[in-house]
Amino acid sequence: MGQPRTVFFLSDGTGITAETLGNTLLTQFDGVEFKKTTLPFINTPEKARATVDLINQLASRQETRPLVFSTTVSDEIRGILRGCKVLFMDLFDGYIHTIEDELQQKSTHAAGRAHGVADASRYNARIAAMNYAMEHDDGQSTRDLSKADLILIAPSRCGKTPTSLYLALQHGLFATNFPLTEDDLEQLRLPKSLEGLAGKCFGMTSDPERLSQIRTERRPGSRYASLAQCAYELRQAEQLYRRYNIPFISSAAMSIEEMATMVMQEKNLRRQTF
């Protein structure tokens, strides 16, 4: 494999949209290593010119030209950025004009709309969901469990916390999670606080080797991290899920985004739009 190919994500806002769209395209190219840099808040002509100078200086020292994904909306700033001596891909340019023609209306060209606070009530709902997920993380609280849209259950270190937080922050869902203890797994029962709530539950599992590796980073040399213990807990967890007819997925080779999407689809949870 040769040297990593340099990639820039340019934006007049946070850069999240440019990263998301650009990375989605780059995943289709196996065997190519990318060195990625995000340059956000390019919202003045001065910042745009400084960005062009920076990228062109870097490009002049490389054998291959960098790739640039841009989601800036100002025509002036976009015009300046096109001076980059790179493969320049404007991720808005190919779509905004098509939508304008279809709607018979000009776009506002307002920066930062994709991840701004466009609707206060929806923003507050997302914050409420985040607070709920944090309060109820890892079974810390049993208050208002009836409000939960979803309850993730799994043995320790199977990805419950990041998935529940992602569901709250990204989709505004009231998601909580509970660890399955050794007693729960041995007796193949749900935690007592979840009695009657099996319909809200979704199980997570993993690969024994992967789980052992993750636990070893936390408690090296412990029984908790041993391959035998991990295999036992995962085996018991799957039996428990089947006993209560709880759907489950493995987190071993899935991203948080993939897991969240599969959970929502399986539980028929509606995505909130912010």
C-alpha positions in Angstrom: 0.0 0.0 0.0 1.3 3.5 -0.9 1.2 6.6 1.1 -2.2 7.6 2.5 -4.3 9.8 0.2 -5.0 13.2 1.8 -8.6 14.2 2.2 -10.1 17.5 3.4 -13.7 18.1 4.5 -14.5 21.8 4.2 -17.6 23.4 5.7 -19.0 26.8 6.7 -20.5 25.0 9.7 -19.4 22.1 11.9 -18.2 19.9 9.1 -20.4 17.0 10.1 -22.3 16.9 6.9 -19.2 17.0 4.7 -17.6 14.2 6.9 -20.7 12.1 6.7 -21.3 12.4 2.9 -17.6 12.2 2.1 -16.8 9.2 4.3 -19.8 7.4 2.9 -18.3 7.7 -0.6 -14.8 6.8 0.6 -16.0 3.5 2.2 -16.4 2.1 -1.3 -12.7 2.1 -2.0 -11.0 -0.9 -0.3 -7.2 -1.0 0.0 -6.8 2.8 0.0 -5.7 4.5 3.2 -6.9 8.0 3.7 -5.5 10.8 5.9 -8.5 13.0 6.8 -8.7 16.5 8.1 -11.8 18.6 8.8 -11.7 22.4 8.4 -15.0 23.8 9.8 -16.4 27.3 9.9 -15.0 28.6 6.6 -17.6 31.4 6.6 -15.7 34.4 5.3 -13.7 35.1 2.2 -10.6 35.6 4.3 -10.9 32.2 5.9 -11.6 30.7 2.4 -8.4 32.2 1.0 -6.4 31.0 4.0 -7.8 27.5 3.4 -6.8 27.5 -0.2 -3.3 28.6 0.6 -3.0 25.9 3.3 -4.2 23.1 1.0 -2.2 24.2 -2.0 1.0 24.4 0.0 0.3 20.8 1.2 -0.6 19.6 -2.3 2.7 21.0 -3.7 4.6 18.6 -1.5 2.7 15.5 -2.4 2.9 13.2 -5.3 -0.9 12.7 -5.5 -3.3 15.6 -5.3 -5.6 15.7 -2.2 -9.3 15.1 -2.4 -11.7 17.8 -1.0 -15.3 17.4 -0.1 -17.0 20.7 0.5 -20.5 21.7 1.8 -20.2 25.4 1.9 -23.2 27.3 0.6 -22.0 30.8 -0.1 -21.4 31.3 -3.8 -18.5 33.7 -3.1 -16.8 31.3 -0.7 -17.3 28.3 -2.9 -15.8 30.2 -5.8 -12.7 30.9 -3.7 -12.3 27.3 -2.6 -12.4 26.1 -6.1 -8.9 27.6 -6.4 -7.6 24.6 -4.5 -5.3 22.5 -6.7 -7.1 19.3 -5.8 -9.9 17.0 -6.8 -12.6 19.4 -5.6 -16.1 17.9 -5.0 -18.9 20.3 -4.0 -21.4 18.1 -2.3 -24.2 20.6 -2.5 -23.7 21.9 -6.0 -25.1 18.9 -7.8 -28.3 18.9 -5.8 -29.3 22.5 -4.8 -30.0 23.7 -8.3 -32.0 20.6 -9.1 -34.2 21.1 -6.1 -34.6 24.8 -6.8 -35.9 23.9 -10.3 -38.3 21.3 -8.9 -39.7 23.6 -6.1 -39.6 26.7 -8.3 -37.9 28.5 -5.4 -34.4 29.7 -4.7 -32.6 28.3 -1.7 -31.6 30.5 1.2 -27.9 29.7 1.0 -27.9 29.9 4.8 -24.9 28.4 6.5 -25.1 25.9 9.4 -28.7 24.8 8.8 -28.0 21.1 8.8 -26.9 20.9 12.4 -28.3 24.1 13.9 -31.1 24.7 16.4 -33.9 25.1 13.7 -36.8 24.2 16.1 -36.5 25.0 19.8 -39.1 22.4 20.8 -37.4 19.6 18.9 -34.0 20.6 20.2 -35.3 20.5 23.8 -36.8 17.1 23.1 -33.4 15.8 22.0 -31.7 17.2 25.1 -34.4 15.6 27.3 -33.8 12.3 25.6 -30.0 12.7 26.2 -30.5 13.5 29.9 -32.8 10.4 30.2 -30.2 8.1 28.6 -27.4 9.4 30.9 -29.5 9.1 34.1 -30.5 5.6 33.2 -27.2 4.4 31.8 -26.1 0.9 33.0 -29.2 0.5 35.2 -28.2 3.4 37.5 -31.8 4.5 37.8 -35.2 2.8 37.5 -37.2 6.0 37.6 -39.8 6.4 34.9 -38.9 3.3 33.0 -42.4 3.3 31.5 -41.3 6.4 29.5 -38.5 4.4 27.8 -38.9 3.9 24.1 -36.2 1.2 24.3 -34.3 -0.8 26.9 -31.0 -2.3 25.7 -29.8 -5.3 27.7 -26.5 -7.2 27.4 -23.5 -8.5 29.3 -20.9 -5.9 30.2 -19.0 -4.2 27.4 -21.3 -5.3 24.5 -22.0 -1.7 23.4 -25.1 -0.8 25.3 -24.0 2.7 26.4 -22.8 4.2 23.2 -25.8 2.8 21.3 -28.3 4.2 23.7 -26.6 7.6 23.8 -26.5 7.7 20.0 -30.2 6.9 19.8 -30.9 9.7 22.2 -28.7 12.4 20.7 -29.3 11.5 17.0 -32.9 10.4 17.1 -34.4 11.8 20.3 -35.4 8.4 21.6 -35.7 7.7 25.3 -33.3 4.8 25.5 -31.9 3.2 28.6 -29.7 0.2 29.2 -29.2 -2.5 31.8 -26.3 -4.9 32.3 -27.1 -8.6 32.7 -25.5 -9.8 35.9 -24.1 -13.3 36.6 -27.3 -14.1 38.6 -29.5 -12.9 35.7 -27.5 -15.1 33.3 -27.3 -18.1 35.5 -31.1 -18.1 36.2 -32.0 -16.9 32.6 -34.1 -14.1 33.9 -34.5 -10.4 33.3 -33.4 -8.0 36.0 -36.2 -7.5 38.6 -36.7 -3.9 37.7 -37.5 -4.9 34.1 -40.3 -7.3 35.0 -43.2 -6.7 32.6 -41.0 -4.6 30.3 -39.7 -7.4 28.0 -41.6 -5.8 25.1 -39.4 -2.7 25.3 -36.2 -4.7 25.5 -33.6 -5.3 22.8 -30.6 -7.6 23.4 -27.0 -7.2 22.4 -24.3 -9.9 22.1 -20.8 -10.1 20.7 -18.0 -12.4 19.7 -16.2 -14.1 22.7 -12.8 -13.2 21.4 -13.8 -9.6 20.7 -15.5 -9.3 24.1 -12.5 -10.7 25.9 -10.2 -8.3 24.1 -12.3 -5.3 25.2 -12.6 -6.5 28.8 -8.9 -7.2 29.0 -8.2 -3.5 28.2 -10.3 -2.7 31.3 -9.2 -5.5 33.7 -6.2 -7.4 32.3 -5.8 -11.0 33.6 -9.1 -11.1 35.4 -11.8 -13.8 35.3 -14.1 -11.1 34.0 -12.0 -10.8 30.9 -11.2 -14.5 30.3 -12.3 -16.1 27.1 -14.2 -18.8 29.0 -16.2 -16.3 31.0 -17.0 -14.2 28.0 -18.2 -17.2 26.0 -20.3 -18.4 28.9 -22.0 -15.0 29.4 -22.8 -14.6 25.7 -24.2 -18.1 25.4 -26.4 -17.5 28.5 -27.5 -14.1 27.2 -28.7 -15.5 23.9 -30.7 -18.2 25.7 -32.3 -15.5 27.9 -33.2 -13.4 24.8 -34.8 -16.4 23.2 -36.7 -17.3 26.4 -38.3 -13.9 26.5 -38.6 -13.6 22.7 -36.4 -10.5 22.8 -34.7 -9.6 19.4 -30.9 -9.2 19.5 -27.9 -8.4 17.4 -24.1 -8.8 17.7 -22.0 -5.7 18.2 -18.8 -7.5 17.3 -18.3 -6.1 13.8 -20.9 -3.3 13.6 -20.7 0.4 13.9 -22.9 2.3 16.4 -24.8 3.8 13.5 -25.5 0.4 12.0 -26.6 -1.1 15.4 -28.9 1.9 16.1 -30.5 1.6 12.6 -31.1 -2.2 13.0 -32.5 -1.7 16.5 -34.9 1.0 15.3 -36.0 -1.1 12.4 -36.6 -4.2 14.4 -38.5 -2.3 17.2 -40.4 -0.2 14.6 -39.2 3.0 16.3 -39.8 6.2 14.4 -36.8 8.5 13.7 -37.2 12.0 15.1 -36.2 14.8 12.7 -34.2 17.7 14.0 
